[in-house]
Amino acid sequence: MDYTNTSFSPSCSAPLKDVEGQSLSPAARAKVDRICKACQDGPDIEALLQLAISEHGLVYDEVRRKAWPILLGYSLTGESPLGYNADWHHLPPHKDEDQVRLDVNRSFIYYPKSWYYSIRQDRLYRLVDVTVDETDRQLDRRKEELSSVLTQVLRSHPMLSYFQGFHDIVQVFLLVLGADEAPAAVSHLSLLRIRDFMLPSLSASLAHLRLLPSILHAEDANLYHHLSQTQPFFALAATICLYAHDIEEYGDIARLFDFLLAHSAVVSLYFFAVIVLSRREELFDIPADEPEMLHSVLSKLPKPLDLEALISETMSLYARFPPESLPFRAWAKISPFSVLKTTRGNFRQQTLNDGVELFEKQVAQLHREQMLEQFRATFWKYRRPTRRVGLAIFIGVMAFWLRRNGFETYAGSAFEKLTTPKMANRGYDVVVDVDDREGDLGHTDLQEDLEFHSSNFNDPTSRNSKLSPSAQPSSGNGPISSKRYLWTLSFYAQFFDVDTSAVLHRCLSALLPFPHKSFLDILDGNPDLYGPFWIATTVVFILFLTGTISQYLASHHDKAFVYNFRLLSGAAGLVYGYTAFVPVGLWAALKWFSSSAAGGSGGGSNSADSSISVVECWALYGYANAIWIPVALISWSPVAILNYVFVGVGFAVSALFLTKNLWPVVSITEAKVSRVLVIVVVVLHAGLAIAIKFLFFAAGPAANDLPKDAPEKGEKMMRAWLGL
């Protein structure tokens, strides 16, 4: 007898019989009467929900045929359900129909061979197991009906993507509702309750699983931490098919569907969380650092399942920790178009058109997220050139904006003040009347006709200084503008306006420990950046070359030698960074302490006469690097002691050069501050020498006897700092 195709609609007046012809118990009959009453016109949704959730659910299939359409909502919206005889055969084939046929052939493994009416023996119902041994012909007919329902739904809604496990859900609806009613129910289920599983990708399905750790943490933090190394993918197979693939008893899966259809979609995750919590002791017996074993255990549901106890505990857990209260902002990360959120509230008023609209919005959101993820991946892959190009574009835009707004005049003047010594610094103490206009006898305009010329009347040993570009005399044709703007090449060209003989003379002066006069006097008020730049660049490449030779000599020759080009980037970072930033720090410190000293002494002339510009600081430190060229050329020696001697000599010569030329400038500050500044200069320079020794010339014959994974601690720290 085919009980699933019985067109029986329960009425509250006819006596209900079980399949053996025995009447239901009074308690069972009373519950069925309440269900029938709740399903009548103008259905009492709240009462029906409580009855579906309560113990034993909707009792048996004849009642479910009336109640499930109400729980799904399509009998409330007045929509015309899709009938089994609808003209869907002429619709275009769905892209997944081949997979549908494969899955249909594997269907009905458990049902209806264990077809089971949930008429219980306990307090309410008598237990009646009905095992239906169907013939192959009957089973083939069921598979044809299942294939028809699946194909009709997919062709009617071609945007849906079939997933393996969907046929397990549909076969339960087919057994309960019959082939005529199942398509309408499955259509509403697909678009309004399991829509996330039928999107083009599994992204939304995986988002469901991210709620599971939050639910576990809310109830049992210890279990959450125990499972923290195990990804929640173990719950995918059970939740995506609403447990229809894992529960073998037909009565149990029908009872579970009563509960799931009566509640929002998120309750399925709470149900799985309760199953995990019920296995707490078993899971703690498995070490937390074995996620594969934990995944294997959790991906299989325990048997048998005490459904009534699990459903009761699920409702309790849901009441204590509703989705909005879950930790880690898990609920906020769920898409507003997900069924997890759209099935909360009065969702049974939603129509199929609403489902299609939500589907399209969700697909658009997933597309945006995928594009963003691809952009992030591409940006991360090309992050270094992207940052460089972005910085160049930013600087170009800012330069254009600043120039357009007239900022270059202000910036050029400000930078010129920083790089050009004051008049008081250079002995501008002679006032000359340069008025040459005819007819102006004895008249002098203090603003237009006077200029300052340098004089060495009082101090014959003071160094000469060139006039500032802004103080050049006017020609007879009118004043010549001497402003050099920060954004023009002429501004930077003034720091490279030096000939080869002058650069060589300055390099030689930097190499001599006791020159005839101060290096600042040799600069003669015209410090350059040409020499410092090329000296630093030469030191960088020679350090890379000789450092590579040193590593080669110290390496084992049983395998091919590999060049370490990180030495080049490390040398550039070390030399350029030291030469560029240490002078600026020193200049800033001198400006600060000299101004404090001048303020404390009433602005005496000593502090003013010994100030130094930032370009002079750069030139001083840049030419001090000249000694490292010969040192680097000879320090690759395999004799370790010689390398120490060579680097020590280079440090001594360059440190003496710096202190000798900086002391007249530093001494304008208080005595204690002067000593501290000199000590800081020497210590920083010693750090440069030590870095050069251990980063580039640490190898030697003894290095072969040391384990490769045990470098000296100081060398290891410096290499980490420089990225070597």
MISE-583789 format. One record per residue (C-alpha): residue in one letter; x, y, z. Coordinates in steps of 0.2 Angstrom, whole numbers, plus 5000, padded with zeros to 4 digits. Each point is the difference from the previous one (the first is absolute). Example, Ala and Ser with C-alpha at 12.3 -4.5 7.8 and 13.67 -1.06 7.14 Angstrom:
<rs>
A;5062;4978;5039
S;5006;5017;4997
</rs>
This chain:
<rs>
M;5000;5000;5000
D;5007;5017;4995
Y;4996;5011;5015
T;5009;5015;4994
N;4989;5003;4986
T;4984;4999;5010
S;4990;5016;4997
F;4994;5001;5018
S;4997;5017;5008
P;4998;4998;5018
S;4983;5007;5007
C;4997;5003;5018
S;4983;4990;4999
A;5006;4983;4992
P;5008;4988;5012
L;5018;4998;4995
K;5007;4982;4999
D;5018;4995;4999
V;5006;4988;4986
E;4995;4985;5010
G;4982;5006;5001
Q;5002;5004;5019
S;4994;5016;5007
L;5012;5013;5007
S;5000;5002;5019
P;4990;5014;5007
A;5015;5011;5003
A;5006;4997;4982
R;4983;5004;4993
A;4999;5016;5011
K;5016;5006;4992
V;4995;4996;4983
D;4984;5010;5003
R;5010;5015;5006
I;5011;4999;4984
C;4984;4999;4989
K;4992;5014;5008
A;5016;5011;4998
C;5001;4996;4982
Q;4982;5005;4996
D;4996;5016;4990
G;5009;5015;5008
P;5012;4988;5007
D;5007;5003;5018
I;5018;5001;4996
E;5007;5001;5017
A;4990;4985;5006
L;5006;4990;4985
L;5018;5005;5004
Q;4999;4994;5018
L;4992;4984;4995
A;5013;4996;4987
I;5014;5004;5012
S;4992;4991;5015
E;5004;4981;5003
H;4997;4989;4986
G;4996;5014;4988
L;4986;4999;4987
V;4997;4981;5004
Y;4999;4993;4983
D;5000;5003;4981
E;4981;5003;4998
V;5001;5015;5012
R;5016;5006;4992
R;4992;5001;4983
K;4989;5014;5007
A;5013;5008;5011
W;5016;5001;4990
P;4993;5012;4987
I;4995;5011;5013
L;5017;4999;5009
L;5008;5004;4983
G;4988;5014;4997
Y;4994;4998;4983
S;4982;4995;5006
L;5000;5017;5009
T;5005;5011;4985
G;4987;4994;4988
E;5013;4995;4987
S;4994;4987;4987
P;5011;4985;5004
L;5010;4991;4987
G;4990;4985;4995
Y;5008;4983;4995
N;4991;5002;4983
A;5007;5017;4997
D;5007;5002;4982
W;5018;5001;5005
H;5006;4986;4988
H;5003;5013;4987
L;5010;5012;5010
P;5019;5001;4996
P;5010;4986;5009
H;5009;5005;5016
K;5019;4999;5000
D;5001;4988;5014
E;4987;4987;4994
D;5014;4987;4996
Q;5005;5001;5018
V;4982;4998;5006
R;4998;4984;4990
L;5016;4993;5008
D;4993;5004;5018
V;4983;4994;4996
N;5007;4983;4996
R;5008;5000;5017
S;4984;5005;5010
F;4988;4991;5011
I;5014;4991;5009
Y;4991;5001;5017
Y;4983;5006;4996
P;4987;4993;4998
K;5008;4983;5004
S;4999;5005;5018
W;4984;5011;4998
Y;4995;5003;5017
Y;4984;5009;5008
S;5005;5009;5015
I;4986;4993;5011
R;5009;4998;5016
Q;4997;4988;5014
D;5005;5012;5014
R;4989;5012;5008
L;4990;5005;4984
Y;5001;4987;4987
R;5002;4982;4996
L;5015;4995;4990
V;4996;4993;4982
D;5015;4995;4989
V;4995;4998;4982
T;5013;4992;4989
V;4996;5002;4982
D;5009;4988;4989
E;4997;5009;4983
T;5002;4991;4984
D;5013;5006;4987
R;4986;5007;4990
Q;4993;5010;5014
L;5018;5006;5004
D;5002;5005;4982
R;4984;5010;5000
R;5005;5009;5016
K;5017;5005;4992
E;4990;5006;4984
E;4989;5011;5012
L;5016;5006;5009
S;5008;5005;4983
S;4985;5008;4994
V;4998;5011;5016
L;5019;5005;5000
T;5000;5004;4981
Q;4983;5010;5001
V;5007;5011;5014
L;5017;5003;4992
R;4993;5004;4983
S;4987;5011;5007
H;5013;5009;5010
P;5016;4999;4989
M;5010;5011;5011
L;5001;4987;5013
S;5016;4989;5001
Y;4997;4982;5005
F;5011;4993;5014
Q;5003;4982;5005
G;4988;4997;5014
F;4986;5010;4993
H;4992;4983;4994
D;5000;4994;5018
I;4990;5014;5005
V;4988;4999;4986
Q;4996;4982;5002
V;4994;5003;5018
F;4988;5013;4993
L;4995;4988;4986
L;4996;4986;5013
V;4990;5012;5011
L;4991;5011;4988
G;4999;4989;4984
A;5005;5004;4983
D;4987;5013;4997
E;5003;5011;5015
A;5019;4998;5001
P;5005;5012;4986
A;4992;5015;5008
A;5007;4996;5017
V;5017;4997;4993
S;5000;5016;4990
H;4996;5010;5016
L;5013;4990;5010
S;5013;5003;4987
L;4997;5019;4998
L;4995;5005;5017
R;5009;4988;5012
I;5015;4992;4993
R;5004;5013;4987
D;5018;5002;5006
F;5004;4982;4995
M;4994;5003;4983
L;5010;5015;4995
P;5014;4999;4986
S;5013;4997;5014
L;5002;4993;5017
S;5005;5016;5008
A;4983;5003;5008
S;4999;4982;5006
L;5017;5002;5008
A;4995;5016;5009
H;4986;4989;5009
L;5014;4990;5007
R;5009;5015;5008
L;4986;5002;5012
L;5003;4983;5007
P;5016;5004;5010
S;4991;5015;5007
I;4985;4990;5006
L;5012;4988;5008
H;5010;5014;5008
A;4985;5007;5008
E;4995;4984;5008
D;5016;4991;5004
A;5016;5011;4998
N;5011;4985;5004
L;4993;4989;4986
Y;5002;5015;4988
H;5018;5001;5004
H;5003;4982;4999
L;4992;5000;4982
S;5009;5017;4995
Q;5012;4991;4989
T;4987;4991;4991
Q;4990;5009;4986
P;4981;4998;5001
F;4999;4992;4983
F;4995;4984;5009
A;4982;5007;5001
L;4998;5004;4982
A;4994;4983;4994
A;4987;4998;5014
T;4993;5018;4999
I;5000;5003;4982
C;4988;4985;4997
L;4990;5003;5016
Y;5006;4984;5007
A;4990;4990;4988
H;5016;4991;4994
D;5006;4995;5017
I;4984;4995;5009
E;4994;4982;4994
E;4983;4999;5008
Y;4986;5008;4990
G;4990;5004;5016
D;5015;5009;5008
I;5003;5010;4984
A;4982;5005;4998
R;4999;5005;5019
L;5016;5010;4998
F;4993;5009;4984
D;4985;5005;5011
F;5011;5009;5012
L;5011;5008;4986
L;4986;5006;4990
A;4992;5008;5015
H;5015;5010;5004
S;5012;5012;4991
A;5014;4993;4990
V;5013;5004;5013
V;4993;4987;5012
S;5008;4986;4990
L;5017;5006;5005
Y;4995;5001;5018
F;4994;4982;4999
F;5017;4995;4993
A;5008;5009;5014
V;4990;4991;5013
I;5005;4983;4992
V;5019;5006;5002
L;4997;5005;5018
S;4992;4983;5004
R;5016;4992;4995
R;5011;5011;5011
E;5008;4986;5010
E;5004;4990;4984
L;5008;5015;4992
F;5011;5004;5015
D;5007;4983;4998
I;5007;5005;4983
P;5016;5012;5001
A;4996;5017;4994
D;5016;4999;4989
E;4992;4987;4989
P;4987;5010;4990
E;4999;4986;4987
M;4994;4987;5013
L;4988;5013;5007
H;4993;5004;4983
S;4997;4982;4996
V;4991;4997;5016
L;4989;5016;4999
S;4995;4997;4982
K;4990;4984;5005
L;4985;5002;5010
P;4999;4988;5015
K;4987;4986;4999
P;4987;4999;5006
L;4994;5018;5002
D;4989;5004;5014
L;4990;5013;4990
E;4988;5006;5013
A;5014;5004;5012
L;5011;5008;4987
I;4985;5011;4994
S;4996;5005;5018
E;5018;5005;5003
T;5001;5009;4984
M;4985;5011;5004
S;5008;5004;5018
L;5017;5004;4992
Y;4992;5011;4987
A;4990;5009;5014
R;5015;5003;5010
F;5012;5006;4986
P;4990;5007;4985
P;5010;5004;4985
E;5001;5018;5003
S;5009;4997;5017
L;5014;4988;4993
P;5018;5005;5003
F;5013;5006;4987
R;4986;5010;4991
A;4996;4984;4991
W;4982;5004;4996
A;5005;5018;4994
K;5011;4991;4987
I;4986;4991;4992
S;4993;5007;4984
P;4983;5009;5002
F;4994;4990;4985
S;5004;4984;5008
V;4986;4988;5005
L;5007;5000;5017
K;4994;5018;5002
T;4985;5000;4987
T;4992;4985;5009
R;4999;5010;5017
G;4984;5009;5003
N;4984;4999;4990
F;5009;4991;4985
R;4985;4989;4996
Q;4992;5015;4990
Q;5015;4999;4988
T;4995;4995;4982
L;5011;4991;4987
N;5002;5017;4991
D;5008;5006;5017
G;5011;4985;5000
V;5006;5003;4982
E;5004;5019;5004
L;5009;4995;5016
F;5010;4987;4990
E;5005;5013;4987
K;5006;5012;5014
Q;5010;4986;5008
V;5008;4995;4984
A;5005;5018;4997
Q;5007;5002;5017
L;5010;4984;4998
H;5007;5006;4983
R;5005;5016;5009
E;5009;4990;5014
Q;5009;4989;4987
M;5006;5015;4990
L;5006;5008;5016
E;5009;4984;5005
Q;5008;4999;4983
F;5005;5018;5002
R;5008;4997;5017
A;5009;4985;4994
T;5007;5009;4985
F;5005;5015;5011
W;5009;4989;5012
K;5009;4991;4986
Y;5006;5016;4992
R;5000;5010;5016
R;5018;5007;4999
P;4999;5007;4982
T;4982;5006;5004
R;5006;5010;5016
R;5014;5008;4990
V;4989;5005;4985
G;4987;5006;5012
L;5012;5011;5010
A;5007;5007;4984
I;4982;5005;4994
F;4996;5007;5017
I;5016;5011;5000
G;4996;5005;4982
V;4982;5005;5005
M;5006;5009;5015
A;5014;5009;4991
F;4987;5006;4987
W;4988;5006;5013
L;5013;5009;5011
R;5007;5009;4985
R;4983;5005;4994
N;4996;5007;5017
G;5016;5010;5000
F;5008;4990;5014
E;5017;4998;4991
T;5004;5018;5004
Y;4998;4997;5018
A;5008;4983;5000
G;5015;5006;4990
S;5003;5015;5012
A;4999;4989;5015
F;5012;4987;4993
E;5012;5013;4995
K;5000;5007;5017
L;5005;4983;5007
T;5013;4997;4987
T;5008;5017;5000
P;5010;5007;5015
K;4994;5016;5007
M;5009;5016;4997
A;5005;5001;5018
N;5008;4983;4998
R;5012;5006;4986
G;5006;5017;5005
Y;4988;5011;4990
D;5005;5016;5009
V;5003;5013;4986
V;4986;5010;4993
V;5002;5007;4983
D;4990;5013;4991
V;4997;4993;4982
D;4988;5014;4994
D;5007;5005;4983
R;4985;5010;4994
E;5004;5017;4992
G;4993;5015;5009
D;4999;4991;5017
L;5014;5009;5009
G;5002;4994;5017
H;4983;4992;5001
T;5000;4982;5007
D;4985;4989;5001
L;5002;4988;5015
Q;4990;4987;4991
E;5006;5001;4982
D;5017;5007;5000
L;5010;4991;5013
E;5008;4983;5000
F;5011;4990;5011
H;5018;4995;4995
S;5010;4987;5009
S;5015;5006;5010
N;5015;4992;5009
F;5005;5016;5009
N;4999;4993;5017
D;5004;4982;4997
P;5013;4996;4987
T;4998;4981;5003
S;4981;5000;4997
R;4994;4990;4985
N;4994;5009;4985
S;4982;4998;4995
K;4991;5003;4984
L;4985;5012;4999
S;4984;4992;5002
P;4991;4999;4983
S;4987;5012;5007
A;5013;5013;5004
Q;5007;5002;4982
P;5002;5018;4995
S;4988;5007;4987
S;5005;5005;4983
G;4997;5015;4991
N;4985;4993;4991
G;4991;4996;5016
P;5000;4988;5013
I;5003;4981;4996
S;4989;4988;5009
S;5011;4987;5009
K;4987;4989;5007
R;5002;4982;4997
Y;4984;4990;5002
L;5000;4983;5008
W;4991;4992;4985
T;5013;5006;4987
L;5016;4992;4995
S;5010;5016;5002
F;4996;4999;5019
Y;5009;4983;5001
A;5013;5004;4987
Q;5008;5013;5013
F;5005;4985;5011
F;5009;4991;4985
D;5009;5016;4994
V;5018;4994;5003
D;5014;4994;4988
T;5010;4984;5001
S;5016;5009;5007
A;4990;5007;5015
V;4992;4983;5004
L;5017;4991;4999
H;5007;5013;5011
R;4986;4998;5013
C;5002;4981;5000
L;5019;5002;5003
S;4997;5011;5014
A;4988;4988;5008
L;5013;4986;4999
L;5014;5010;5008
P;4998;4999;5019
F;5008;5017;5003
P;4996;5012;4986
H;5006;5018;4999
K;4983;5007;5003
S;4982;4996;5005
F;4990;4991;4988
L;4986;5012;5001
D;5013;5014;4995
I;5004;4989;4985
L;4982;4999;4995
D;5001;5019;4999
G;4981;5002;5003
N;4997;4989;4985
P;4996;4983;5006
D;4995;4987;4987
L;4991;4984;4999
Y;5008;4994;4985
G;5015;4992;5009
P;4990;4993;5015
F;4988;4991;4988
W;5013;4992;4989
I;5011;4996;5015
A;4986;4991;5008
T;4995;4991;4984
T;5018;4994;4997
V;5001;4994;5018
V;4984;4990;4998
F;5006;4991;4984
I;5017;4996;5007
L;4993;4994;5016
F;4989;4988;4990
L;5014;4994;4989
T;5013;4997;5014
G;4987;4993;5011
T;4995;4987;4987
I;5019;4996;4998
S;5002;4998;5018
Q;4985;4988;5001
Y;5007;4990;4985
L;5016;4998;5009
A;4992;4994;5016
S;4988;4988;4991
H;5001;4982;4997
H;5004;4996;4982
D;4991;4984;4999
K;4985;5008;4992
A;4997;5015;4988
F;5002;5017;5009
V;4984;5011;5000
Y;5001;5018;4999
N;4991;5009;5015
F;4993;5016;4992
R;4992;5004;5017
L;5017;5007;5004
L;4998;5013;4987
S;4983;5006;5007
G;5007;4999;5017
A;5015;5010;4996
A;4989;5013;4991
G;4989;5001;5016
L;5014;5002;5012
V;5011;5013;4991
Y;4986;5010;4992
G;4990;5000;5016
Y;5015;5005;5011
T;5006;5013;4988
A;4982;5008;4998
F;4992;4999;5017
V;5014;5002;5013
P;5006;5017;4994
V;4982;5006;5000
G;4998;4994;5018
L;5016;5009;5005
W;4995;5016;4991
A;4984;5000;5009
A;5008;4997;5017
L;5012;5014;4997
K;4986;5012;4995
W;4991;4995;5016
F;5014;5001;5012
S;5008;5015;4992
S;4984;5010;5000
S;4998;4996;5019
A;5018;5005;5003
A;4997;5016;4991
G;4984;5004;5009
G;5009;4996;5017
S;5015;5012;4996
G;4990;5014;4993
G;5003;4996;4982
G;5019;5001;5000
S;5009;5000;4983
N;5010;4984;5004
S;4985;4989;4997
A;4996;5009;4984
D;5017;4999;4993
S;5002;4982;5001
S;4983;4993;4993
I;5000;4988;4986
S;4987;4996;4986
V;4992;4983;4997
V;5009;4999;4983
E;5017;5003;5008
C;4996;4986;5012
W;4996;4989;4986
A;5016;5005;4991
L;5010;4997;5016
Y;4993;4982;5002
G;5000;4996;4982
Y;5019;5004;4998
A;5004;4991;5016
N;4994;4984;4991
A;5015;5002;4988
I;5011;4990;5012
W;4989;4984;4998
I;5004;4999;4981
P;5018;4994;5003
V;4995;4991;5016
A;4987;4990;4991
L;5012;4996;4986
I;5012;4991;5012
S;4989;4993;5013
W;4995;4984;4991
S;5017;4992;5006
P;4998;4982;5006
V;5010;5006;5015
A;4987;5005;5013
I;5012;5011;5011
L;5004;5010;4985
N;4982;5004;4996
Y;4998;5006;5018
V;5015;5011;4998
F;4995;5007;4983
V;4982;5004;5007
G;5007;5007;5016
V;5012;5012;4990
G;4985;5006;4989
F;4990;5003;5016
A;5014;5010;5008
V;5003;5011;4985
S;4982;5004;4996
A;4995;5002;5018
L;5015;5012;5003
F;4995;5010;4984
L;4982;5002;5007
T;5004;5005;5017
K;5014;5012;4995
N;4988;5009;4988
L;4985;4999;5011
W;5008;5006;5017
P;5000;5018;4995
V;4982;4999;4996
V;4995;4989;5015
S;5009;5010;5012
I;4988;5015;4999
T;4988;4990;5011
E;5002;4997;5019
A;5016;4990;5004
K;4990;4984;5006
V;4989;5001;4984
S;5016;5001;4989
R;5008;4985;5008
V;4984;4990;4998
L;4998;5005;4982
V;5018;4995;4996
I;4998;4983;5008
V;4984;4997;4991
V;5008;5004;4983
V;5015;4988;5004
V;4988;4986;5006
L;4989;5001;4985
H;5016;5000;4989
A;5006;4985;5010
G;4984;4991;4996
L;5002;5003;4982
A;5018;4993;5000
I;4994;4985;5010
A;4986;4997;4988
I;5012;5001;4985
K;5011;4987;5009
F;4988;4987;5005
L;4987;5002;4985
F;5013;4999;4986
F;5017;4994;5007
A;4995;4988;5013
A;5005;4985;4990
G;5018;4992;5002
P;5008;4983;5001
A;4993;4998;5018
A;4982;5002;4993
N;5001;4983;4992
D;5001;4992;5017
L;4985;5008;5007
P;4982;4993;4998
K;4991;5010;4986
D;4985;5002;5012
A;5009;5008;5014
P;5006;5017;4994
E;5006;5013;5013
K;4986;5008;5009
G;5005;5018;4995
E;5002;4995;4982
K;4983;4991;5000
M;4991;5016;5007
M;5008;5011;4988
R;4995;4989;4985
A;4982;4999;5006
W;5000;5019;5002
L;5006;5003;4982
G;4991;4985;4992
L;5015;4990;4996
</rs>
